[in-house]
Amino acid sequence: MRDFFKKAFNDMKESAKAQHEVDKANFEAVKAESKAQWEEAKAMGNPEKRKAMMQAERDEQIAAANERIDEAKNK
């Protein structure tokens, strides 16, 4: 009986350690995402950076549209 409880508590301890690692990783991911969002919001306050970001986004959309056009022509 003693071995049963010893093993059960040991399993719980290992599970808690593993869950803690998952929680730490998730926290770091949320922290990094939050920082990226903050930096993006800060950059949007600067008109020059905002213009550059908007132009880059438009360029990506144009490239994607051109790919779709080429794909449609080749069918």
C-alpha distances in whole Angstrom, upper triangle without the diagonal:
4,5,5,7,9,10,11,13,14,15,17,19,20,21,23,25,26,27,29,31,32,33,35,37,37,39,41,42,43,45,47,48,49,51,53,54,55,57,58,59,61,63,64,66,68,71,71,68,67,70,69,66,67,70,67,65,68,69,65,66,70,68,66,69,71,68,68,71,72,69,71,74,72,71
4,5,5,6,9,10,11,12,14,15,16,18,20,21,23,24,26,27,29,30,31,33,35,36,37,39,41,42,43,45,47,47,49,51,52,53,55,57,58,59,61,63,64,66,69,70,66,66,69,68,64,66,68,66,64,67,68,65,66,69,67,65,68,70,67,68,71,71,69,71,74,72,71
4,5,5,6,8,10,10,12,14,15,16,18,20,21,22,24,25,27,29,30,31,33,34,36,38,39,40,42,44,45,46,48,50,51,52,54,55,57,58,60,61,63,65,68,68,64,64,67,66,62,64,66,63,62,65,66,62,63,67,65,63,66,68,65,65,69,69,66,68,71,70,69
4,5,5,6,9,10,11,12,14,15,16,18,20,21,22,24,26,27,28,30,32,33,34,36,38,39,40,42,43,45,46,48,49,51,53,54,55,57,58,60,62,64,66,67,63,63,66,64,61,63,65,62,60,64,64,60,61,65,63,61,64,66,63,63,67,67,64,66,69,67,66
4,5,5,6,8,10,10,12,14,15,16,18,20,21,22,24,26,26,28,30,31,32,34,36,37,38,40,42,43,44,46,47,48,51,52,53,54,56,58,59,62,64,65,61,61,64,63,59,61,64,61,59,62,63,60,61,64,63,60,63,65,63,63,66,67,64,66,69,68,67
4,6,5,6,9,10,11,12,14,15,17,18,20,21,23,25,26,27,29,30,31,33,35,36,37,39,41,42,43,45,47,48,49,51,52,54,55,57,59,61,63,64,60,60,63,62,58,60,63,60,58,62,62,59,60,63,62,60,63,65,62,62,66,66,64,66,69,67,67
4,6,5,6,9,10,11,12,14,15,16,18,20,21,23,24,26,27,29,30,32,33,35,36,38,39,40,42,44,45,46,48,50,51,52,54,56,57,59,62,62,58,58,61,60,56,58,61,58,56,59,60,56,58,61,59,57,60,62,59,59,63,63,60,63,66,64,63
4,5,5,6,9,10,10,12,14,15,16,18,20,21,22,24,26,27,28,30,32,33,34,36,37,38,40,42,43,44,46,48,49,51,52,54,55,57,60,61,57,57,60,58,55,57,59,56,54,58,58,55,56,59,58,55,58,60,58,58,62,62,59,61,64,63,62
4,5,5,6,9,10,10,12,14,15,16,19,20,21,22,24,25,26,29,30,31,32,35,36,37,39,40,42,43,45,46,47,49,51,52,54,56,59,59,55,55,58,57,54,56,58,55,54,57,58,54,56,59,58,55,58,61,58,58,62,62,60,62,65,64,63
4,5,5,6,9,10,11,12,14,15,17,19,20,21,23,25,26,27,29,30,32,33,35,36,38,39,41,42,44,45,47,48,50,51,53,55,58,58,54,54,57,56,52,55,57,54,52,56,56,53,54,58,56,54,57,59,56,57,61,61,58,60,64,62,61
4,5,5,6,9,10,11,12,14,16,17,18,20,21,23,24,26,27,29,30,32,33,34,36,38,39,40,42,44,45,46,48,49,51,53,56,56,52,52,55,54,50,52,54,52,50,53,54,50,52,55,53,51,54,56,54,54,57,57,55,57,60,59,58
4,5,5,6,9,10,10,12,14,15,16,18,20,21,22,24,26,27,28,30,31,32,34,36,37,38,40,42,43,44,46,47,49,51,54,54,51,51,54,52,49,51,53,50,49,52,53,50,51,54,53,50,53,56,53,53,57,57,55,57,60,59,58
4,5,5,6,9,10,11,13,14,15,17,19,20,21,23,25,26,27,29,30,31,33,35,36,37,39,41,42,43,45,47,48,50,53,53,50,50,53,51,48,50,53,50,48,52,52,49,51,54,52,50,54,56,53,54,57,58,55,58,61,60,59
4,5,5,6,9,10,11,13,14,15,17,19,20,21,23,25,26,27,29,30,32,33,35,36,38,39,41,42,44,45,47,49,52,52,48,48,51,49,46,48,51,48,46,50,50,47,48,52,50,48,51,53,51,51,55,55,52,55,58,57,56
4,5,5,6,8,10,11,12,14,15,16,18,20,21,23,24,26,27,28,30,32,33,34,36,38,39,40,42,43,45,47,50,50,46,46,49,48,44,46,49,46,44,48,48,45,46,49,48,46,49,51,48,49,52,53,50,52,56,54,54
4,5,5,6,9,10,10,12,14,15,16,18,20,21,22,24,26,26,28,30,31,32,34,36,37,38,40,42,43,45,48,49,45,45,48,47,43,45,48,45,44,47,48,45,46,49,48,46,49,51,49,49,53,53,51,53,57,56,55
4,5,5,6,9,10,11,13,14,15,17,19,20,21,23,25,26,27,29,30,31,33,35,36,37,39,41,42,44,47,47,44,44,47,45,42,44,47,44,43,46,46,43,45,48,47,45,48,50,48,49,52,52,50,53,56,55,54
4,5,5,6,9,10,11,13,14,16,17,19,20,21,23,24,26,27,29,30,32,33,35,36,38,39,41,43,46,46,42,42,45,43,40,42,44,41,40,44,44,41,42,45,44,42,45,47,45,45,49,49,47,49,52,51,51
4,5,5,6,9,10,10,12,14,15,16,18,20,21,22,24,26,27,28,30,31,33,34,36,37,39,41,44,44,41,40,43,42,39,41,43,40,39,42,43,40,41,44,43,41,44,46,44,44,48,48,46,49,52,51,50
4,5,5,6,9,10,10,12,14,15,16,18,20,21,22,24,26,27,28,30,31,33,34,36,38,40,42,43,39,39,42,41,38,40,42,40,38,42,43,40,41,45,43,42,45,47,45,45,49,49,48,50,53,52,52
4,5,5,6,9,10,11,12,14,15,17,18,20,21,23,24,26,27,29,30,31,33,35,37,38,41,41,37,38,41,39,36,38,40,37,36,40,40,37,39,42,41,39,42,44,42,43,47,47,45,48,51,50,49
4,5,5,6,9,10,11,12,14,15,17,18,20,21,23,24,26,27,29,30,32,33,35,37,39,40,36,36,39,37,34,36,38,35,34,37,38,35,36,40,38,36,40,42,40,40,44,44,42,45,48,47,47
4,5,5,6,9,10,11,12,14,15,16,18,20,21,22,24,26,27,28,30,31,33,35,38,38,35,35,38,36,33,35,38,35,34,37,38,35,36,40,39,37,40,43,41,41,45,45,44,46,49,48,48
4,5,5,6,9,10,10,12,14,15,16,18,20,21,23,24,26,27,28,30,32,34,36,37,33,33,37,35,32,34,37,34,33,37,37,35,36,40,39,37,40,42,41,41,45,45,44,46,49,49,49
4,5,5,6,9,10,11,12,14,15,17,18,20,21,23,24,26,27,29,31,32,35,35,31,31,34,33,30,32,34,31,30,34,34,31,33,36,35,34,37,39,37,38,42,42,40,43,46,45,45
4,5,5,6,8,10,11,12,14,15,16,18,20,21,22,24,26,27,29,31,33,34,30,30,33,32,28,30,33,30,29,32,33,30,31,35,34,32,35,38,36,36,40,41,39,41,44,44,44
4,5,5,6,9,10,10,12,14,15,16,18,20,21,22,24,26,27,29,32,33,29,29,32,31,28,30,33,30,29,33,34,31,33,36,35,34,37,39,38,38,42,43,42,44,47,46,47
4,5,5,6,9,10,10,12,14,15,16,18,20,21,22,24,26,28,30,31,27,27,30,29,26,28,31,28,27,31,32,29,31,34,34,32,36,38,36,37,41,41,40,43,45,45,45
4,5,5,6,9,10,11,12,14,15,17,18,20,21,23,25,26,29,29,25,25,28,27,24,26,28,26,24,28,29,26,28,31,30,29,32,34,33,34,37,38,37,39,42,41,42
4,5,5,6,9,10,10,12,14,15,16,18,20,21,23,25,27,28,25,24,27,26,23,25,28,26,24,28,29,26,28,31,31,29,32,35,34,34,38,39,38,40,43,43,43
4,5,5,6,9,10,11,12,14,15,16,18,20,22,23,26,27,23,23,27,26,23,25,28,26,25,29,30,27,29,32,32,31,34,36,35,36,39,40,40,42,45,45,45
4,5,5,6,9,10,11,12,14,15,16,18,20,22,24,24,21,21,24,23,20,23,25,23,22,26,26,24,26,30,29,28,31,33,32,33,37,37,37,39,42,42,42
4,5,5,6,9,10,11,12,14,15,17,19,20,23,23,20,19,22,21,18,20,23,21,20,23,24,22,24,27,27,26,29,31,30,31,34,35,34,37,39,40,40
4,5,5,6,9,10,11,12,14,15,17,19,22,23,19,19,22,22,19,21,24,22,21,24,26,24,25,29,29,28,31,33,33,33,36,38,37,39,42,42,43
4,5,5,6,9,10,10,12,14,16,17,20,21,17,18,21,20,17,20,23,21,21,24,25,24,26,29,29,28,31,33,33,34,37,38,38,40,42,43,44
4,5,5,6,9,10,10,12,15,16,18,18,15,15,18,17,14,17,19,17,17,21,22,20,22,25,25,25,27,30,29,30,33,34,34,36,39,39,40
4,5,5,6,9,10,11,13,15,17,18,15,14,17,17,14,16,19,17,16,20,22,20,21,25,25,24,27,29,29,30,33,34,34,36,39,39,40
4,5,5,6,9,10,11,13,16,17,14,14,18,17,15,17,20,19,19,22,24,23,24,27,28,28,30,32,32,33,36,37,38,39,42,43,44
4,5,5,6,9,10,11,14,15,11,12,15,15,13,15,18,17,17,20,22,21,23,26,26,26,29,31,31,32,35,36,36,38,41,41,43
4,5,5,6,9,10,12,13,10,9,13,12,10,12,15,14,13,17,18,18,19,22,23,23,25,27,28,29,31,33,33,35,37,38,40
4,5,5,7,9,12,13,11,10,13,14,12,13,16,16,16,18,21,20,21,24,25,25,27,30,30,31,33,35,36,37,40,41,42
4,5,5,7,11,12,10,10,13,14,12,14,17,17,17,20,22,22,23,26,27,28,30,32,32,34,36,37,38,40,42,43,44
4,5,5,8,9,6,6,10,10,9,11,14,14,14,17,19,19,21,23,24,25,27,29,30,31,33,34,35,37,39,40,42
4,5,7,9,7,5,9,10,8,10,13,14,13,16,18,18,19,22,23,24,25,28,29,30,32,34,34,36,38,39,41
4,6,9,8,7,10,12,12,13,16,17,17,19,21,22,23,25,27,28,29,31,32,33,35,37,38,39,41,43,44
4,6,6,6,9,10,11,12,14,15,16,18,20,21,23,24,26,27,29,30,32,33,35,36,38,39,41,42,44
4,6,5,6,9,10,10,12,14,15,16,18,20,21,22,24,26,27,28,30,32,33,34,36,37,39,41,42
4,5,5,6,9,10,11,12,14,15,16,19,20,21,23,25,26,27,29,30,31,33,35,36,37,39,41
4,5,5,6,9,10,10,12,14,15,17,18,20,21,23,24,26,27,29,30,32,33,35,36,38,40
4,5,5,6,8,10,11,12,14,15,17,18,20,21,23,24,26,27,29,30,32,33,35,36,38
4,5,5,6,9,10,10,12,14,15,16,18,20,21,22,24,26,27,28,30,31,33,35,36
4,5,5,6,9,10,10,12,14,15,16,18,20,21,23,24,26,27,29,30,31,33,35
4,5,5,6,9,10,11,12,14,15,17,18,20,21,23,24,26,27,29,30,32,34
4,5,5,6,9,10,11,12,14,15,17,18,20,21,23,24,26,27,29,30,32
4,5,5,6,9,10,10,12,14,15,16,18,20,21,22,24,26,27,29,31
4,5,5,6,9,10,11,12,14,15,17,19,20,21,23,24,26,27,29
4,5,5,6,9,10,11,12,14,15,17,19,20,21,23,25,26,28
4,5,5,6,9,10,10,12,14,15,16,18,20,21,23,24,26
4,5,5,6,9,10,10,12,14,15,16,18,20,21,23,25
4,5,5,6,9,10,11,12,14,15,16,18,20,21,23
4,5,5,6,9,10,11,12,14,15,16,18,20,21
4,5,5,6,9,10,10,12,14,15,16,18,20
4,5,5,6,9,10,11,12,14,15,17,19
4,5,5,6,9,10,11,12,14,15,17
4,5,5,6,9,10,11,12,14,16
4,5,5,6,8,10,11,12,15
4,5,5,6,9,10,11,13
4,5,5,6,9,10,11
4,5,5,6,9,10
4,5,5,6,9
4,5,5,7
4,5,5
4,6
4
